[in-house]
Amino acid sequence: MFTAFARAFKTPDLRKKLLFTLGIIVIYRLGAHVPAPGVDYAKVQQCIDQADSGGLLGLMQMFSGGALLQITIFALGIMPYITASIILQLLTVVIPRLEALKKEGQSGTAKITQYTRYLTVALAVLQGTGLVATARSGALFQNCSVGDQIVADKSIFTTMVMVVTMTAGTACVMWLGELITDRGIGNGMSILMFISIAATFPGALWAIKESGKLADGWIEFGTVILIGFVMVALVVFVEQAQRRIPVQYAKRMIGRRSYGGTSTYIPLKVNQAGVIPVIFASSLLFIPSLIVQFSNSTAGWATWIQDHFVTGDHPYYIAVYFVLIVFFAFFYVAISFNPDEVADNMKKYGGFIPGIRAGRPTAEYLSYVLNRITWPGSLYLGLIALVPTMALAGFGGANQNFPFGGTSILIIVGVGLETVKQIESQLQQRNYEGFLR
């Protein structure tokens, strides 16, 4: 593998792409440490160790590479773009105009990408306003005595400047990701997401060591590392697993030439939904705690929600979280893979599954197979998201965004595998050995 890296850097054009990508990553990480105007950075550092970053806030903190709670110019990170992409993907199913654009090919995809950019900026304004308002009121660091002094100047002008700065930072992050896609090694947004999550690992792991009690924390530290390796191995195994549906194309004679007669397959991944169900479930479970936080109520229902759905280690929270992940896994697969459309395309180009009639029987067969493999995929997602929470509760608290937790491991491994495949394909085009050989 190290030899392959050396050969990659010996290839001039690939070396330029790798160095360009590394340069963009450095700029991205520098921006994640530049405070937004109007923020008292000393007081932020005083409060940040006491912050509770669970639920949706924890997701945003993770996707921003730790910049959210530090209220930097890249505080929102890539989260608005991820949210916009998910929303557009869901709307494609229900809005005929978007569905027609998707079928137009490259021109339609470019138009949807433009809509995603506009929606990203709008969401950045909304999320930036919420973050600034929360920081001004002191609700961002509720357990900190100086939490309401982070933004000293509470004037409208300062607030607008902070919101505009964070929105511009999100647009800049989106632009950096597109630069990596166009001039780097590809998958720009995914690589920035990878870097954001990986950047939080060293500090979180060292905090486990510092808070440990066995052999000065080294036993806890080693246990977490060991569990992390097991989790990575499990995720790699399942993420690479797929059911290949054989497809045969009939031979056709056009003039004196014969076309078709080839065989291929439809790859159906066990985890067809990826990390999206975990994000959906986390976002939905953040709503009860958000209601309690803004209601400031001492009623019985508020106390019940506070006791059962705010901390991640309660059995009710774990059960609902698991059920939501399974539900959203089936939901997302249902809207992202259309068996009827696949069957129609196969029939149009003379393709068929051996032993299955073309048309409606093919769609029913694909739907049957997809449901069968989605069950283990959804259960796997639920276990990956919950096992670290329960197993590592004694080391770092029950937080699903804990290092080597479900969301972070799924993204790290998925993006890592895809990036290695892309670099390997570029090496193979130049007659070099691939990374995986």
Long-range contacts (C-beta under 8 A, 24 or more apart in sequence): 1-435, 3-433, 4-424, 4-427, 4-432, 4-433, 4-434, 4-435, 4-437, 7-427, 7-432, 7-433, 8-423, 8-427, 8-432, 11-426, 11-427, 11-430, 11-432, 14-185, 14-423, 14-426, 14-427, 14-430, 17-183, 17-184, 17-185, 18-184, 18-185, 20-179, 20-180, 20-183, 20-184, 21-180, 21-184, 21-185, 21-191, 24-176, 24-179, 24-180, 24-184, 24-188, 25-191, 25-192, 25-195, 27-176, 28-65, 28-74, 28-173, 28-176, 28-192, 28-195, 29-65, 29-195, 29-199, 31-67, 31-72, 31-73, 31-74, 31-169, 31-172, 31-173, 32-64, 32-65, 32-66, 32-67, 32-70, 32-72, 32-74, 32-77, 32-196, 32-199, 33-67, 33-70, 33-72, 34-72, 34-73, 34-74, 35-70, 35-71, 35-72, 35-73, 36-71, 36-72, 36-73, 36-75, 36-162, 36-165, 36-166, 37-158, 37-161, 37-162, 37-165, 38-151, 38-152, 38-153, 38-158, 38-159, 38-161, 38-162, 39-71, 39-135, 39-150, 39-151, 39-162, 40-149, 40-150, 40-151, 40-152, 41-70, 43-146, 43-149, 43-150, 44-69, 44-70, 44-71, 44-150, 45-70, 46-144, 46-146, 47-141, 47-144, 47-146, 47-147, 47-150, 48-141, 50-141, 50-143, 50-144, 51-140, 51-141, 51-143, 51-144, 52-142, 52-143, 53-399, 53-401, 54-289, 54-310, 54-311, 54-312, 54-399, 54-400, 54-401, 55-282, 55-283, 55-285, 55-286, 55-289, 56-282, 56-283, 56-286, 56-290, 57-286, 58-282, 58-399, 58-400, 58-401, 59-279, 59-282, 59-283, 59-401, 59-407, 60-127, 61-200, 61-401, 62-196, 62-197, 62-200, 62-401, 62-407, 62-408, 63-193, 63-196, 63-197, 64-196, 65-195, 65-196, 65-197, 65-199, 65-200, 66-196, 66-199, 66-200, 66-203, 68-131, 69-140, 69-141, 71-131, 71-135, 71-150, 72-169, 73-165, 73-166, 73-168, 73-169, 74-169, 74-170, 74-172, 74-173, 75-128, 75-131, 75-166, 75-169, 76-124, 76-127, 76-128, 76-131, 76-166, 76-167, 76-169, 76-170, 76-173, 77-170, 77-173, 77-196, 78-173, 78-174, 78-177, 78-189, 78-192, 78-193, 78-196, 79-127, 80-120, 80-121, 80-123, 80-124, 80-127, 80-170, 81-116, 81-120, 81-170, 81-173, 81-174, 81-177, 81-189, 82-189, 82-193, 82-279, 83-123, 84-116, 84-117, 84-119, 84-120, 84-123, 85-116, 86-276, 86-279, 87-119, 88-112, 88-115, 88-116, 88-119, 89-335, 89-336, 90-335, 93-335, 117-174, 120-170, 120-171, 120-174, 121-167, 121-170, 121-171, 124-166, 124-167, 124-170, 124-171, 125-163, 125-167, 128-162, 128-163, 128-166, 128-167, 128-170, 129-163, 131-166, 132-159, 132-162, 132-163, 132-166, 133-159, 139-293, 185-419, 185-422, 185-423, 185-426, 186-419, 186-422, 187-415, 187-418, 187-419, 187-422, 190-414, 190-415, 190-418, 190-419, 191-415, 191-419, 193-411, 193-415, 194-411, 194-412, 194-415, 194-416, 194-419, 197-408, 197-411, 197-412, 198-412, 200-403, 201-403, 201-408, 204-396, 204-402, 204-403, 205-403, 207-396, 208-395, 208-396, 208-403, 211-395, 211-396, 212-395, 220-395, 223-395, 224-392, 224-395, 224-403, 224-404, 227-388, 227-391, 227-392, 227-404, 228-403, 228-404, 228-409, 231-384, 231-387, 231-388, 231-404, 231-409, 232-404, 232-409, 232-412, 232-413, 234-384, 235-384, 235-409, 235-410, 235-413, 235-414, 236-413, 236-417, 238-270, 238-271, 238-377, 238-380, 239-269, 239-271, 239-410, 239-413, 239-414, 239-417, 240-417, 241-269, 241-270, 241-271, 242-267, 242-268, 242-269, 242-270, 243-267, 243-268, 243-270, 243-369, 243-373, 244-268, 245-353, 245-366, 245-369, 246-353, 246-354, 247-346, 247-351, 247-352, 247-353, 248-351, 248-352, 248-353, 248-354, 249-349, 249-350, 249-351, 249-352, 250-350, 250-351, 250-352, 252-350, 260-350, 266-342, 266-366, 268-337, 268-369, 268-370, 268-373, 269-373, 269-377, 270-373, 270-376, 270-377, 270-380, 271-377, 271-380, 271-381, 272-332, 272-333, 272-336, 272-337, 272-370, 272-373, 272-374, 272-377, 273-328, 273-329, 273-332, 273-333, 273-336, 273-374, 273-377, 273-378, 273-381, 274-410, 274-414, 275-407, 275-410, 275-411, 275-414, 276-328, 276-332, 277-324, 277-325, 277-326, 277-327, 277-328, 277-329, 277-331, 277-332, 277-378, 277-381, 278-325, 278-381, 278-385, 278-406, 278-407, 278-410, 279-407, 280-324, 280-328, 280-332, 281-321, 281-324, 281-325, 281-328, 281-385, 282-321, 282-400, 282-407, 284-324, 285-309, 285-317, 285-320, 285-321, 285-324, 311-398, 312-389, 312-398, 312-399, 312-400, 313-389, 313-390, 313-393, 313-398, 318-386, 318-389, 318-390, 321-382, 321-385, 321-386, 321-400, 322-382, 322-385, 322-386, 325-378, 325-381, 325-382, 325-385, 326-378, 326-379, 326-381, 326-382, 329-374, 329-377, 329-378, 329-381, 330-371, 330-374, 330-378, 333-370, 333-374, 337-370, 339-363, 339-364, 339-366, 339-367, 339-370, 342-366, 381-406, 381-410, 384-409, 384-410
